[in-house]
Amino acid sequence: MTRRTRRPEIELINTRKPYTRMNPLAPVETRSLLQSVCCLMASVIWASSTSASDEALLEDVKYRKDRIAWMRSERSPLALAGLFWLKPGKNSFGTDQSNDFVLPAGSAPDRVGYFELKENSVSVDVGIRSLVKLNGQRISRLAKLKSDASGTQPDILKLNHLRMKVIERGGKLAVRLMHLKNPRLLAFRGIEFFEINPELRVEAKFLPYHPPKKIKVATVLGYEEELECPGIAQFSLGGTAVQLEPVLETRGDTKLFFMFKDSTNGRETYGGGRYLYSDLPSQGHVTLNFNQAHNPYCAYNGFSTCQIPPLQNWLKVAIPAGERKYPESN
């Protein structure tokens, strides 16, 4: 019979000090306690600031990814292939050279139909066998078209790889043509950006105008637009005081629209200036993230109707952030 070996007993040693009641009148080592609290607060603040900066970086990275995807889409300025100003009455369109609006060769039939301008209203009429679609639906008769006036979403005509819509600029109506097989669009290889700089994401003081004032904004086509300016943003860049006046593109808009020029224009960035959107002011401040400054349409295509930054937004400082000059800028 095998005798089992008895396991040795483990002695539990109580290492805690005997409990003693604390005397509330006894001196306390406040220095070590204060140091601990300060360290904890510093850790919380550091973690919070690190999290905020990481979030801002991810936001800028996502913006750039989305911007490049947009530049490859049918909404890209590189897809613009024509801008046809409507005259009163019928305006024929097709690939034949005898049309009022000549479409790119091989993109459509010789004669597609006509646009009719009557009393500031535009309609389109196409043949019965036409493949033209209005907002995705086949049409074969006269159909009224909605323009982008007052910021509304315009109707879209689709014909093969072509897209057409009516726009209003300076009180005049035109047909904007987009071509999904436009060589400029197919040749797109990306956008060159400045390195993301957290210091060029600035918190500006916003001083509202009571009431909002109207400012005149010139365009590359020579006409002026009168837009609402709700106030002025004031901030500092490299120790230099700077201010910019934004506008609202449409009544009730939820974004501020900044058009500006700076000393990088012409060399590193597009000569005509750049654009920037921001959220509406909150508690007297507005965030201007110049890492998301972008080029206007006319930096990519000559069929654009770009607005020119007003003189008060021509800055003497350099803002090396956002989009750089596109290699094929006009």
C-alpha positions, 0 to 999 in steps of 0.5 A: 500500500502506497503511503500518500505524502501529506502536502505541506501547509501554506502559512498565510502571512498578514502583511497589513499594518494594524488598523489605527484610527486617523486623527483628524488633527494630525498633519497630512503629507499634502505635497504627495497628494497634490502631486498625484492629483496634478499628475492625474489631471495632466494625464487626462488633459494630455489624453484628451488633447491627443484624442482631439488631434488624432480625430482632427487628423483622421478627419483631414485624411478622410476629407482628402480621400473623399475629395479625390473620389469626387474628382473622379466622379461625374460631378468633377470639374474635369468632366465639364465639356461645354457651357452653352448660353441659351438664346430666346426660342429654340436651341438645337443640340447634337454632334452635327456642326450645324447645331446651335450646341455642338456635342463632342464627336461620337458622343450622341446622334447628329441631331438630338433635339432642342432646348427652348427658352421662353420667359426665363423658363427652359424646356427640352424636346427630343425625338421619339427614338431618343435615348435621352433620360430626364432624372433617370426616366425616358422622355419623348416629348417636350419637358420642362427643366428645373435650373439650379437657381436659388440653390435648388437641385437641377434636373439632369439629362442623360444621354450615353456618357453625357450629362446636361443641366440648366444653370443660372448665372448673372440672370442668364440661363445656360446648359452645362455639359458633363462628359464622363469620357472627357480626356481630362477626367480620364487622365486624372491621377490625383491631387497634390496637397500640402502636408497636414498642419494642425496649426493651420486649423485655427479658431477664429473670433467671429464678429457678426454684422447686424444686419448682415451686409451685402457684398459684390463678388466678381466672376471669371465671366465678367458679371457680379453677384451680390451675396450676403455676408453675415460677419467677419472672422478674425484670427492670427497666423504666424503672429500676423493679424488676419481677417476674412469675410465669408458669404452665404451661397444661398439663403438659409445656408448651413455653411460659411463660404470663404473665398481667399487669396494668399501669397502662395498663389501663382507659385504653389497654389492656383493663381485665382485663389482658393475656397474654404467652407466652415460650419456656422459660428458657435459662441462667437467663434468659427473653425477655419481648417485651411488643410481643407482649402480647395481649388475652384472649378476654373483651376481645372477647366475653362467651362467654369463660372467661378467667383473671384475672391473679394479684394478684402480677402486678398491676404499678404500672408502665406497659407501653405495648406490644402490643395496645391496648384493643379499641374494643368491649371488654366 
